[in-house]
Amino acid sequence: MPFGLFEKKEPEPKCPYCNVVLPKFPGAKTKCKACGKYYYARRRPSTMKKSIVTEEELSVVEKEWETYFLAKPEYISAKKELERLLNREPSFYEIKSWVNEKISLGKEQEALKSDPNFIAMKKDLAVQFGRNPSIFEVRWELLNKELVKNRSNKDWGLYCCVKHKMGELLKSEGQFEESLAMFFQVAYLDTQGCNNVGGIPIENVNSPFKEFEPNNYPLGVGVLFEIKDLLDLLKIPKEKAKTIFIKVNEEAKPYQELPIPTDSAWRKLAKEIYVN
């Protein structure tokens, strides 16, 4: 008997609107050449098989996936944690992002266990605190140590990167307001055109090693995403966001006078995060 004689043949892919047979199973959103309508390829949680659905059916499938994921223990736990942190009902997107954040954090923490710098800092803090420090405390101290070094060397690009890592760490701990403040600092420094001077003393403005050189480049995609995400998460309106941005950066900026004032930096940021 030939192998596969009784194997089931996959049904022919058809347009869910006009029922015309398609040349192949679509990979994503596709326009039907026969009727001109868009259809979508989606896997359904009930069968775990791909199906072709209409635009109207797409929202139903997405809802099925929400129900599927929200029944998982890690999603149930994330939902409860976010309800406590936000004091409101979180959206599915927020819950899913929080779960992914925790997964990413778990991988990082596992890798840190063999990091000699992490191990040494953990021992130092244990002596200082008289107890075992948390992973957050150890990571924060390591970042702070790096921050001080970069500031001393006037390596403002690296300084900015460390601030970004601090913002991510605060966010992973559910300290959303503190995280937003940190990312606001990153955005402000980003507008200044940070350079890494490497400890070279700068005596005059004609030095080729300038600490800050503002440019017209867009702000970093990463920091823009984080700021938009946190503003949405915390439900902060535009005017309040502006007040926080200016206050935070007036207090935290490394020099009293920087090339771009805080209000000008806010206008640049606002253009990129408030599209409409």
Residue pairs with C-beta under 8 A, 6 or more apart in sequence:
12 21
12 22
13 21
13 22
13 24
13 25
13 26
13 52
14 20
14 21
14 22
14 52
15 22
15 32
15 34
15 35
15 37
15 39
15 52
16 39
16 52
16 53
16 54
16 57
17 32
17 35
17 37
17 39
17 54
18 32
18 34
18 35
18 37
20 32
20 34
20 35
22 32
22 52
25 41
25 50
25 52
26 39
26 40
26 41
26 52
27 41
28 40
28 41
29 38
29 39
29 40
30 38
30 39
30 40
30 41
31 37
31 38
32 38
32 39
37 54
37 55
38 55
39 52
39 53
39 54
39 55
40 52
40 53
40 54
40 55
40 58
41 50
41 51
41 52
42 50
42 51
42 53
42 58
42 61
43 49
43 50
43 51
44 51
44 61
44 64
45 64
45 65
45 67
45 68
46 64
51 61
53 60
53 61
66 92
69 75
69 92
69 96
70 76
70 79
70 92
70 95
74 99
74 102
75 95
75 96
75 99
78 95
78 98
78 99
78 102
79 90
79 95
81 98
81 174
82 90
82 94
82 95
82 98
83 89
83 90
85 174
85 176
86 94
86 176
86 233
86 234
90 98
94 233
97 229
101 171
101 172
102 172
104 172
105 172
109 135
112 118
112 135
112 138
112 139
117 142
118 138
118 139
118 142
121 138
121 141
121 142
121 145
122 132
122 133
122 138
125 133
125 137
125 138
125 141
126 132
126 133
129 137
133 141
136 169
136 173
139 169
140 166
140 169
143 162
143 165
143 166
143 169
146 158
146 162
147 159
147 162
147 163
147 166
149 155
150 156
150 158
150 159
150 162
151 159
151 254
152 199
153 196
153 197
153 198
153 199
154 196
154 197
154 198
154 199
154 200
154 202
154 211
155 196
155 197
155 198
155 199
156 189
156 192
156 194
156 195
156 196
156 197
156 211
156 212
156 254
157 194
157 195
157 196
158 196
159 189
159 194
159 254
160 186
160 189
160 190
160 194
163 182
163 185
163 186
163 189
164 182
164 183
164 186
164 222
164 223
166 182
167 179
167 180
167 182
167 183
167 186
167 226
168 179
168 226
170 176
170 178
170 179
170 182
171 179
171 226
171 230
176 230
176 233
176 234
177 234
179 226
179 230
180 227
180 230
180 231
180 234
180 236
180 244
181 244
181 248
183 223
183 226
183 227
183 230
184 227
184 244
184 245
184 248
184 249
185 248
185 249
185 252
186 220
186 223
187 219
187 223
187 224
187 227
187 245
187 265
187 269
188 245
188 249
188 253
188 262
188 265
188 269
190 219
190 220
190 223
191 214
191 219
191 260
191 264
191 265
191 268
191 269
192 212
192 214
192 258
192 259
192 260
192 265
193 212
193 213
193 214
193 215
193 259
194 211
194 212
195 209
195 210
195 211
195 212
195 213
197 209
197 211
200 209
202 209
202 210
202 211
212 258
212 259
213 259
214 259
214 260
218 272
219 268
219 269
219 272
224 272
224 273
227 269
227 273
228 273
231 241
231 273
236 244
238 270
238 274
242 266
242 270
245 262
245 265
245 266
245 269
246 262
246 263
246 266
249 262
249 265
250 262
253 262
260 268
